[in-house]
Amino acid sequence: MLLEKYRYVHFPPTIFPNIIVDPDKCKGCKICVNSCPTSCLQWDERKRKPVPTSLGGMSLACIACNNCEAVCPENAIKAIGFYFVTKGRYKTDKGKYGNMSYPFNKSEDKLYELDEELNEVEKVIFKRRSVRLFSDKPVEKEKINRILEAGRFAPSAGNCQPYKFLVVTNRKINEEIDIKCSRVLYKIKNLYVIRSKLKKTIVYILSYISPGKWDQRPIAAMEKVQQLGGVITFKAPVVIHILKDVRGISEPDIDVGIVAQNIVLSAHSLGLGTCIIGFIPSAVPFLPSVKKLLGIKYPYKLSLSIAVGYPKVRYDNRYVSRGKIPIEYIS
Ligand SMILES: Cc1cc2nc3c(=O)[nH]c(=O)nc-3n(C[C@H](O)[C@H](O)[C@H](O)COP(=O)(O)O)c2cc1C
């Protein structure tokens, strides 16, 4: 068991969704490829359709977000099944618990027909998706203030509100931060993907110290960042950085996560699109120049960033499934 954990650090055995593209329906708009968060979907010029692809030793670079399905205006793409790892350190339990009960009366892929059955909050929760294609339209200041206000009303341990918001609407600054952070991401990705003996050993040690950071999924997303030439926040007109106050009681990062969710959901309810970005806070600790640019200093640390803007395309063409998680009832 312990040996298995050490054996499968790089690209562990994984079951991926089966991505099917209907060539008769696909009109070649490439929205699915452009909104894919990883390097999984690539445009095949010869076949004139998107094709799922692999990365390094990963048979498919798909994280099963199913956004390709949600954005396809032609209903030409279907991702069947989920992502789960069957062996090693990143093994997931997801696949074993297929019996999680579905609470609605119609089948899972027909949720949109249930609009009348869902209340307003549920509609926002089920229709929201991470948006990675933004229009150039600037976001009105009133709307930014409104979503930040939703963040302020999030629950926090001891009502500490251990955070601060940094709102960057200067595209040049956002671009500069993206480029600087992307260089750090490339180094991480190359450490993982290019497997010299030394690099392999380094990743083994690092994955022991910080396991979650060395999963293959972020590596596939880092490849996408590289393909986009260093774009991390998707050229969104607004990037909100949530800084945690390290003096906050309990776990300030958890408080920040709840704030982020309030912001993301209220943004969706106002017609805005968002994408929570973990890559910027992962890279910033290695970049004193970015910390200086954003004026981040004690007692604050960058915890999470959110790209905000008007979606360029519809992200709610259909409801998509989501991996089932273990549930146990104790009565
Ligand atoms: C803490 C956190 C960090 C994330 N970091 C990134 C990121 O750096 N880049 C990205 O494209 N998406 C990022 N995401 C978005 C997830 O990929 C996305 O939520 C997930 O694939 C599910 O898709 P959905 O949000 O469309 O339902 C992040 C989400 C969370 C909660």
The ligand as an SDF file (V2000), in Angstrom:
LIG
                    3D

 31 33  0  0  0  0  0  0  0  0999 V2000
   -9.4530   26.8930   -5.3040 C   0  0  0  0  0  0  0  0  0  0  0  0
   -9.6930   26.8490   -6.7900 C   0  0  0  0  0  0  0  0  0  0  0  0
   -8.6510   27.1440   -7.6490 C   0  0  0  0  0  0  0  0  0  0  0  0
   -8.8820   27.1310   -9.0370 C   0  0  0  0  0  0  0  0  0  0  0  0
   -7.8620   27.5000   -9.8660 N   0  0  0  0  0  0  0  0  0  0  0  0
   -8.0830   27.5740  -11.2000 C   0  0  0  0  0  0  0  0  0  0  0  0
   -7.0780   28.0660  -12.0670 C   0  0  0  0  0  0  0  0  0  0  0  0
   -5.9750   28.4650  -11.6390 O   0  0  0  0  0  0  0  0  0  0  0  0
   -7.3400   28.1170  -13.3980 N   0  0  0  0  0  0  0  0  0  0  0  0
   -8.5470   27.7180  -13.9030 C   0  0  0  0  0  0  0  0  0  0  0  0
   -8.7410   27.7950  -15.1150 O   0  0  0  0  0  0  0  0  0  0  0  0
   -9.5390   27.2620  -13.1000 N   0  0  0  0  0  0  0  0  0  0  0  0
   -9.3430   27.1980  -11.7610 C   0  0  0  0  0  0  0  0  0  0  0  0
  -10.3480   26.7880  -10.9240 N   0  0  0  0  0  0  0  0  0  0  0  0
  -11.6680   26.4210  -11.4820 C   0  0  0  0  0  0  0  0  0  0  0  0
  -11.8820   24.9070  -11.4910 C   0  0  0  0  0  0  0  0  0  0  0  0
  -11.0960   24.3260  -12.4990 O   0  0  0  0  0  0  0  0  0  0  0  0
  -13.3760   24.6420  -11.7390 C   0  0  0  0  0  0  0  0  0  0  0  0
  -14.1180   25.1640  -10.6760 O   0  0  0  0  0  0  0  0  0  0  0  0
  -13.6890   23.1530  -11.8800 C   0  0  0  0  0  0  0  0  0  0  0  0
  -13.0650   22.6150  -13.0140 O   0  0  0  0  0  0  0  0  0  0  0  0
  -15.2060   22.9010  -11.9870 C   0  0  0  0  0  0  0  0  0  0  0  0
  -15.7520   23.5620  -13.0980 O   0  0  0  0  0  0  0  0  0  0  0  0
  -16.9110   24.6580  -12.9570 P   0  0  0  0  0  0  0  0  0  0  0  0
  -16.4290   25.7180  -12.0060 O   0  0  0  0  0  0  0  0  0  0  0  0
  -17.1520   25.1700  -14.3410 O   0  0  0  0  0  0  0  0  0  0  0  0
  -18.1270   23.9640  -12.3960 O   0  0  0  0  0  0  0  0  0  0  0  0
  -10.1580   26.7880   -9.5430 C   0  0  0  0  0  0  0  0  0  0  0  0
  -11.1990   26.5040   -8.6590 C   0  0  0  0  0  0  0  0  0  0  0  0
  -10.9790   26.5380   -7.3070 C   0  0  0  0  0  0  0  0  0  0  0  0
  -12.1370   26.2680   -6.3690 C   0  0  0  0  0  0  0  0  0  0  0  0
  1  2  1  0
  2  3  1  0
  2 30  2  0
  3  4  2  0
  4  5  1  0
  4 28  1  0
  5  6  2  0
  6  7  1  0
  6 13  1  0
  7  8  2  0
  7  9  1  0
  9 10  1  0
 10 11  2  0
 10 12  1  0
 12 13  2  0
 13 14  1  0
 14 15  1  0
 14 28  1  0
 15 16  1  0
 16 17  1  0
 16 18  1  0
 18 19  1  0
 18 20  1  0
 20 21  1  0
 20 22  1  0
 22 23  1  0
 23 24  1  0
 24 25  2  0
 24 26  1  0
 24 27  1  0
 28 29  2  0
 29 30  1  0
 30 31  1  0
M  END
$$$$
